Amino acid sequence: MNVLDEDIASSQRELLRARKIRFRKIGVDIGRLGMKDREQIIPLLHTLRRPTFFTQDHGFYHPALRHPDYCLVYLDVAFKEAANFIYRFLRHQAFRTEAQRMGKVIRIRHSGLTYWQVSDEKERVVSWQ
């Protein structure tokens, strides 16, 4: 299940819908508007079935937030580029499936992706290819 933080603009959500990417949005489909970032969203993720959470809040890119039952994706790109990078990420050979994403905290940039994984203390780097 793809979950979008409330900071993802409506124009970007429409682009995702046009590309047939299914998602739920915090404050609309699940949770409530104005949820405190890490203090309330992380517990919400624990109630969902294997979510991949997309946000533009840099506070979510921290190795302490790794958990085997969810994936956190920090979009370190302009707000108007979020949909394009979500689309690219979901089709990347290293993160295409839910199983490949679980247990990771990922940062997406133009230059590539970095991530922390459960039970691995080393930050990994992956290119867009």
C-alpha positions as CSV (number, residue, x, y, z in Angstrom):
1,M,0.0,0.0,0.0
2,N,1.3,3.4,-1.0
3,V,0.7,6.2,1.5
4,L,1.2,9.9,0.8
5,D,2.0,12.4,3.5
6,E,-0.3,15.4,3.5
7,D,2.6,17.5,2.2
8,I,2.4,16.0,-1.3
9,A,0.6,18.6,-3.4
10,S,-2.8,17.8,-5.0
11,S,-1.4,18.4,-8.5
12,Q,1.1,15.6,-7.8
13,R,-1.6,13.3,-6.6
14,E,-3.5,13.9,-9.8
15,L,-0.4,13.0,-11.8
16,L,-0.1,9.7,-9.9
17,R,-3.7,8.9,-10.5
18,A,-3.2,9.6,-14.2
19,R,-0.4,7.0,-14.2
20,K,-2.7,4.5,-12.4
21,I,-0.7,4.5,-9.2
22,R,-2.9,3.7,-6.3
23,F,-2.3,5.4,-2.9
24,R,-4.0,6.6,0.3
25,K,-3.4,10.1,1.6
26,I,-2.9,11.0,5.3
27,G,-5.7,13.2,6.4
28,V,-8.1,12.2,3.6
29,D,-8.1,8.4,3.3
30,I,-6.4,7.4,6.5
31,G,-5.4,9.2,9.7
32,R,-6.3,12.9,10.1
33,L,-5.1,16.2,8.9
34,G,-2.4,17.8,11.0
35,M,-1.0,14.6,12.4
36,K,2.3,15.1,14.1
37,D,5.0,13.7,11.9
38,R,7.0,11.0,13.5
39,E,5.1,10.9,16.8
40,Q,1.7,10.0,15.2
41,I,2.5,8.8,11.6
42,I,4.9,6.0,12.6
43,P,2.3,4.4,15.0
44,L,-0.3,4.8,12.2
45,L,2.0,2.9,9.8
46,H,2.3,0.1,12.2
47,T,-1.5,-0.4,11.9
48,L,-1.4,-0.7,8.1
49,R,-0.4,-3.8,6.0
50,R,3.2,-3.2,4.7
51,P,2.9,0.4,3.7
52,T,5.4,2.5,1.7
53,F,5.1,6.0,3.0
54,F,6.1,8.9,0.8
55,T,7.0,12.3,2.3
56,Q,8.9,15.5,1.6
57,D,9.8,15.9,5.3
58,H,13.5,15.2,5.9
59,G,12.8,14.2,9.5
60,F,11.8,10.7,8.2
61,Y,15.2,9.9,6.7
62,H,16.8,8.5,9.8
63,P,18.2,5.0,10.4
64,A,16.4,4.7,13.8
65,L,13.1,4.6,11.9
66,R,13.8,1.4,10.1
67,H,11.2,-1.3,10.7
68,P,10.6,-4.6,8.8
69,D,6.9,-4.0,8.3
70,Y,7.0,-0.7,6.4
71,C,9.1,1.5,4.1
72,L,9.8,5.2,4.5
73,V,10.6,7.3,1.4
74,Y,11.9,10.8,1.8
75,L,11.5,12.7,-1.5
76,D,14.5,15.2,-1.5
77,V,13.2,16.9,-4.7
78,A,11.1,19.9,-5.6
79,F,7.4,19.7,-4.6
80,K,6.5,19.8,-8.3
81,E,8.7,16.8,-9.0
82,A,7.2,14.4,-6.4
83,A,4.9,12.4,-8.7
84,N,7.6,11.8,-11.3
85,F,10.1,10.6,-8.7
86,I,7.5,8.4,-6.9
87,Y,6.7,6.8,-10.3
88,R,10.4,6.3,-11.1
89,F,11.0,4.8,-7.7
90,L,8.1,2.3,-7.9
91,R,9.5,1.1,-11.2
92,H,13.2,0.9,-10.2
93,Q,14.5,-2.6,-10.4
94,A,15.8,-2.5,-6.7
95,F,12.5,-1.3,-5.3
96,R,9.8,-2.5,-7.7
97,T,8.1,-5.0,-5.3
98,E,6.7,-4.5,-1.8
99,A,9.1,-7.2,-0.5
100,Q,12.1,-5.3,-1.9
101,R,11.0,-2.1,-0.1
102,M,10.1,-3.3,3.3
103,G,12.5,-2.6,6.2
104,K,14.1,0.4,4.4
105,V,14.3,4.2,5.0
106,I,15.1,5.7,1.6
107,R,16.1,9.2,0.3
108,I,15.4,10.0,-3.3
109,R,17.4,12.6,-5.1
110,H,18.1,13.6,-8.7
111,S,21.6,12.0,-8.3
112,G,20.2,8.6,-7.0
113,L,18.9,6.9,-4.0
114,T,20.4,6.2,-0.6
115,Y,18.9,4.0,2.0
116,W,19.2,2.3,5.4
117,Q,18.0,-1.2,5.8
118,V,16.9,-3.2,8.9
119,S,19.8,-5.2,10.3
120,D,22.4,-3.3,8.2
121,E,24.4,-0.5,9.8
122,K,25.7,0.8,6.5
123,E,24.0,3.4,4.3
124,R,23.6,2.0,0.8
125,V,23.7,4.0,-2.5
126,V,21.8,3.0,-5.7
127,S,21.8,4.8,-9.0
128,W,18.8,5.5,-11.2
129,Q,20.5,3.6,-14.1
